[in-house]
Amino acid sequence: MSSEKIIPHSEAAAKFNKDVERVNWHDETLWFVRAKRDKSAHQIEDWELLRETASQIKFNVLSNIHDYLVEFEANAQRNGIIVHWAADAKEHNEIVHSIMAKHDVKQMVKSKSMLTEECHLNDYLAEKGIEVIDSDLGEYIVQLRKEPPSHIVLPAIHLKKEDVSETFHEHLGTEKGNFNPQYLTESARHSLRNTFLTRKVALTGVNFAVAETGEFVVCTNEGNADMGAHLADVHIACMGFEKLIPKREHLGVFLRLLARSATGQPITTFSSHFKKPRDGKEMHIVIVDNGRSTQLGREDFRNSLKCIRCGACMNTCPVYRRSGGHSYHNAVAGPIGSILAPNLDMSKNADLPFASTLCGSCTNVCPVKIDIHDQLYKWRQVLVKEGHTPTAKTVAMKTMATVLANPMVFNIAGKSGRFVMKNIPGMVNNKMNKWYDQREMPDVPEESFREWYKKNSRESKDKKNE
């Protein structure tokens, strides 16, 4: 939907890194959240068992997705919920718009939904003359700034309280220079209250949908989803089909994992169950594919659909923490976004799997044990084979492969490289070589490791023979 020019991750990250103080703050803040996650997880003796159980439940869902979808639809309809199916983002947006048009409504209150960000619903409805107000505080802040969220759980984590104060002063008329978080929060609450009271249609995301009962669960810390849904005449819930779990009892596994992994809380403040519409009201649920079936069919990448959107991989990722969520040019940023995005558009998102050190920290903290760093590596292989990497990088890698495969060429290249670095350093340390943009030239070794090893091995043998 969005026609904005895509800025490659490396360029966007370089822009973010110009403000060193903010980058350090962003890094430390997210690591603080990661540390809270660790402390909370360590308080549960069977934490690893919970992770394994959740992973196996999700594996079962993905392996039997057709049956669970049919079961969920039948039970939801029996409860009085109107079920819609959307093959892609376009159909999803059209369905939501048709529901609003049916009720002749031009305003909507919306709680956090990464699926609607993925589908660019806000932009679509704005083109149709419909006003959408995001009621999650972080989402509300970035919406006022006309920015996308930078994190799936902490949408405004890239902003400091001073930034929020300026934004609220401009849009809400708050006191200029008042950075007090309580004052700013109360100002937002006062502004949003009228929105809750006057909107006839409310949209929420879905954290978990229970096939056994036809109900769905929405987890929030602010209660904004409940306020919107309970005060509106029409409640629309939007979900990717991977949100299904088989039974209600399985919520005991996922709810214990979700908040602890996301923010270090024992549980979200509100875990709201929606099973049927109230008398005289309507409840709709839109089940969306939008590339998920394709991902399900990719054996190496299907496990990415286990994701419960906790954001733990973002909080621990050294690249995300120091490059910011907006550098990923995708609704879902960070490591998990980097393995989901290429499935939607390989060409557009070919740079994202390379925005990683492959350290494996993301995999270590994932509550459903997605092999994120392995998938990042495998996506790199796929993208290279499909020709989606820059020509210069492809040529460089092929040249390097040739050099490394031939010992004689490798030795000659090593000697030539040491000579150039020592006598003509400008040929290496220049603007053409991105490696040295933020690094100093290392001291040039007098000899290669192979030469050093041969010499020292010979000296060692000579000493033994003496």
Order of alpha helices (4+ residues) and beta strands (2+ residues): alpha-alpha-alpha-alpha-beta-alpha-beta-alpha-alpha-beta-alpha-alpha-alpha-beta-beta-beta-alpha-beta-beta-alpha-beta-beta-alpha-alpha-alpha-alpha-alpha-alpha-alpha-alpha-alpha
